């Protein structure tokens, strides 16, 4: 168990802070080349490299060294790395989400159009024309209207992985641990979002209940401020998708960072017909 000591504020300027950035995709490629002798399958090798993003260089080399002793194919190594990442992240309330088993959500044509535009902005041609990737999207509405399913389908439509996080779960036992958890998580998202990533917060509003109170010493506001800065300044292609039931629970300055706010209401007659047709075709 880790122990933390809260230092007096006057000592903070005297303590150097050293941040170790996660390796770039070039560094990850160099590390994987040491342990993958069979590189004839370029697609599988690229999938392995993308799966390894988000791990520190020392951690990655130790993991690949251990795996190379008992895996025989690139596919097996990729699955083993993904299993390791999933088990590591679950302890922090974070997990990779599998693709849903339905093709689309009925009655959400506007959302479909927005996601199609976002998918186009992931292409290299978009960077050449200085077209920026969207920062975030809020799906707002009553429970049971398909907000969570729509968020999961977003990653499938854009062809990128999806990471689900619990905002409340990022809080630690101390202020230092909370800031550390958020900083490391955002670094992880940036590393994995170099080629596209959906960051999904379910029931995002529940994590901000009592935001204006000082019961936690202002830690909630500090974490929200850090997250706001990251959303504003990041250059990675991470689309933040948050589902909320009560939009008024979110701080106004946080809401303004999102590009789109889509109200997902109970389906109208046309949407109900489309949902029933999709359900029939899936059977």
Secondary structure, 3 states (H helix, E strand, C coil): CCCCCCCCHHHHHHCCCCCCCCCCHHHHHHHHHCCCCCCCCHHHHHHHHHHHCCCCHHHHHHHHHHHCCCCCCHHHHHHHHHHHHHHHHHCCCEEECCCCCCCCCCCCHHHHHHHHHHHHCCCHHHHHCCCCCCCEEEEECCCCCCHHHHHHHHHHHHCCEEEEECCHHHCCCCHHHHHHHHHHHHHHHHHHHHHCEEEEECCHHHHHCCCCCCCCCCHHHHHHHHHHHHHHHCCCCEEEEEEECCHHHCCHHHHCCCCEEEECCCCCHHHHHHHHHHHHHHC
